[in-house]
């Protein structure tokens, strides 16, 4: 029995879908348990009012959905992976807007309940995403050569720079 794969899967980490499914489940389960039930590491909530945490949560979550939406608009105009390097739209400001948006979702939930355990878990999640990005960028380097190397010099890997 063969596994049905989407077009462009060869540009991703093998079994990337497992990471994309497993990481949020583990993170949100631990975040929920620490934030709502056990409260092992949420003592900082006493010092930061809930309304401030809620506002930060809403702002960061909105920003994350914006990055994810804009990256989908830029990258997935058709159901075929692009044959040329895409450097327009939100990709002019960050090389990984979709992953950046996903990471911002984690950050938003951390701000909602300032769980120190969740912060530690987020660091692990970040390293996994960074590994995935490095793997995918090596593939793009092989596909697009100097064009991609020049793009890497101009555009930051993670944090958007709107002034460039």
C-alpha positions as CSV (number, residue, x, y, z in Angstrom):
1,X,0.0,0.0,0.0
2,X,1.5,3.4,-1.0
3,X,1.0,6.6,0.9
4,X,-0.8,9.3,-1.0
5,X,1.2,12.5,-0.9
6,X,0.5,16.0,-2.0
7,X,2.4,17.7,-4.7
8,X,5.5,19.4,-3.4
9,X,6.0,17.0,-0.5
10,X,9.5,16.5,-1.7
11,X,10.2,20.0,-0.6
12,X,9.3,19.3,3.0
13,X,10.8,17.4,5.9
14,X,9.8,13.7,5.6
15,X,6.6,13.1,7.6
16,X,6.2,16.9,8.3
17,X,2.5,16.3,8.8
18,X,3.2,14.3,12.0
19,X,5.2,17.3,13.5
20,X,2.4,19.7,12.5
21,X,-0.2,17.5,14.2
22,X,1.7,16.3,17.2
23,X,3.5,19.5,18.4
24,X,0.3,21.6,18.9
25,X,-1.5,18.7,20.6
26,X,1.3,18.1,23.1
27,X,1.8,21.9,23.7
28,X,-1.9,22.7,24.2
29,X,-2.5,19.7,26.4
30,X,0.4,20.7,28.7
31,X,-0.6,24.4,28.5
32,X,-4.2,23.6,29.4
33,X,-3.2,21.3,32.3
34,X,-0.8,23.8,33.7
35,X,-2.9,26.9,33.1
36,X,-6.3,25.6,34.1
37,X,-6.0,22.6,36.4
38,X,-2.6,22.3,38.1
39,X,-1.1,25.8,37.9
40,X,2.4,24.5,38.6
41,X,4.2,27.4,36.8
42,X,1.6,30.2,36.4
43,X,2.5,32.2,39.5
44,X,3.4,35.2,37.3
45,X,-0.3,35.6,36.5
46,X,-0.7,37.3,40.0
47,X,1.5,40.2,38.8
48,X,0.1,40.7,35.3
49,X,-3.6,41.6,35.1
50,X,-5.7,39.3,33.0
51,X,-7.0,42.1,30.8
52,X,-3.4,42.9,29.7
53,X,-2.7,39.2,29.0
54,X,-6.0,39.0,27.1
55,X,-5.2,42.0,25.0
56,X,-1.7,40.7,24.2
57,X,-3.3,37.3,23.3
58,X,-5.7,38.9,20.9
59,X,-3.1,41.1,19.2
60,X,-0.6,38.3,18.8
61,X,-3.2,35.8,17.7
62,X,-4.6,38.2,15.1
63,X,-1.0,38.9,13.9
64,X,-0.4,35.1,13.6
65,X,-3.5,34.6,11.5
66,X,-2.6,37.5,9.3
67,X,0.8,35.9,8.5
68,X,-0.7,32.5,7.9
69,X,-3.4,34.0,5.6
70,X,-0.9,36.2,3.7
71,X,1.5,33.3,3.2
72,X,-1.4,31.1,1.9
73,X,-2.4,33.9,-0.5
74,X,1.1,34.2,-1.8
75,X,2.2,30.5,-2.0
76,X,-0.9,28.6,-2.8
77,X,-2.6,30.5,-5.6
78,X,-2.8,27.2,-7.5
79,X,-2.8,23.6,-6.2
80,X,0.6,23.1,-7.8
81,X,3.9,24.0,-6.0
82,X,5.6,26.9,-7.7
83,X,8.4,26.2,-10.1
84,X,10.1,29.4,-9.4
85,X,11.3,31.1,-6.2
86,X,8.4,33.1,-4.7
87,X,9.7,36.3,-3.2
88,X,6.6,38.5,-3.4
89,X,4.0,39.4,-0.9
90,X,4.7,38.6,2.7
91,X,7.8,36.6,1.5
92,X,9.5,40.0,0.9
93,X,9.7,40.4,4.7
94,X,10.3,37.0,6.1
95,X,11.3,33.7,4.5
96,X,8.9,31.6,6.6
97,X,5.7,33.6,7.2
98,X,3.5,30.5,7.7
99,X,5.8,28.9,10.3
100,X,6.3,32.3,11.9
101,X,2.5,32.7,12.1
102,X,2.2,29.2,13.6
103,X,4.9,30.0,16.2
104,X,3.0,33.2,17.1
105,X,-0.1,31.1,18.0
106,X,2.0,29.4,20.6
107,X,3.3,32.7,21.9
108,X,-0.2,34.1,22.1
109,X,-1.3,31.3,24.3
110,X,1.8,31.7,26.5
111,X,0.8,35.3,27.0
112,X,-2.7,34.3,28.0
113,X,-1.6,32.4,31.0
114,X,2.2,32.9,31.3
115,X,2.9,29.2,32.0
116,X,6.6,28.8,32.5
117,X,6.3,25.1,31.5
118,X,4.7,26.2,28.3
119,X,7.6,28.6,27.6
120,X,10.0,25.7,28.0
121,X,7.9,23.6,25.7
122,X,7.8,26.5,23.2
123,X,11.6,26.6,23.1
124,X,11.5,22.9,22.0
125,X,8.8,23.6,19.5
126,X,10.8,26.5,18.1
127,X,13.9,24.3,17.7
128,X,11.8,21.7,15.8
129,X,10.4,24.3,13.5
130,X,13.9,25.8,13.0
131,X,15.2,22.3,12.1
132,X,12.3,21.9,9.6
133,X,13.1,25.3,8.0
134,X,16.8,24.5,7.7
135,X,15.9,21.2,6.0
136,X,13.5,22.9,3.6
137,X,15.9,25.7,2.9
138,X,18.6,23.2,1.9
139,X,16.2,21.8,-0.7
140,X,15.4,25.3,-2.0
141,X,19.1,26.0,-2.2
142,X,19.6,23.0,-4.4
143,X,16.5,23.9,-6.5
144,X,17.2,27.6,-7.0
145,X,20.9,28.0,-6.3
146,X,22.3,31.5,-6.2
147,X,18.8,33.1,-6.6
148,X,17.9,31.5,-3.2
149,X,21.2,32.4,-1.6
150,X,20.7,36.1,-2.6
151,X,17.2,35.9,-1.2
152,X,18.5,34.5,2.1
153,X,20.9,37.5,2.3
154,X,18.1,40.0,1.8
155,X,15.2,38.5,3.8
156,X,15.4,37.4,7.5
157,X,14.6,33.8,8.3
158,X,12.1,34.5,11.1
159,X,11.3,38.0,12.2
160,X,9.9,40.2,9.5
161,X,11.7,43.4,8.7
162,X,9.2,45.9,7.2
163,X,11.9,48.5,6.7
164,X,13.9,46.5,4.1
